[in-house]
């Protein structure tokens, strides 16, 4: 989660763009929406109307 928060910037990014920052294999990509929602709850991420995310 910390790594995801670190790549969230002031520039909006889609979930796919955020996922491209990471090379790990496994099921973590299926958890990306949950991780983003958690960061939003903590005030570390914000979902825009167009579906992109920013920090």
C-alpha positions in Angstrom: 0.0 0.0 0.0 2.9 2.4 0.8 4.3 1.8 -2.7 1.0 2.5 -4.3 0.6 5.7 -2.3 4.1 6.7 -3.4 3.3 6.5 -7.1 0.1 8.5 -6.7 0.9 12.0 -7.9 -0.8 15.3 -8.5 -1.3 14.1 -12.1 -4.4 11.9 -12.6 -3.7 8.2 -13.5 -5.9 5.4 -14.4 -5.8 2.0 -12.6 -3.9 0.5 -15.5 -1.3 3.4 -15.5 -0.9 2.9 -11.7 -0.5 -0.9 -12.1 2.2 -0.3 -14.8 4.5 1.1 -12.1 4.8 -2.4 -10.6 6.4 -5.5 -12.0 5.2 -8.1 -9.4 3.3 -11.1 -10.5 0.4 -12.6 -8.7 -3.1 -11.6 -7.6 -2.2 -8.1 -6.3 -3.7 -6.4 -9.4 -7.1 -7.9 -8.5 -6.7 -6.1 -5.1 -5.8 -2.8 -6.7 -9.4 -1.3 -6.4 -9.5 -2.3 -2.7 -6.1 -0.7 -2.1 -7.1 2.5 -3.8 -10.4 2.6 -1.8 -8.4 2.2 1.4 -6.0 5.0 0.4 -9.0 7.2 -0.4 -10.5 6.5 3.0 -7.2 7.5 4.6 -7.1 10.7 2.6 -4.1 9.6 0.6 -5.9 9.1 -2.8 -8.8 10.7 -4.6 -11.0 9.3 -7.4 -11.9 11.7 -10.1 -15.2 11.8 -11.9 -13.6 10.2 -15.0 -12.4 7.2 -13.0 -8.7 8.2 -12.7 -6.9 8.5 -9.4 -4.6 11.1 -7.9 -2.7 11.6 -4.7 
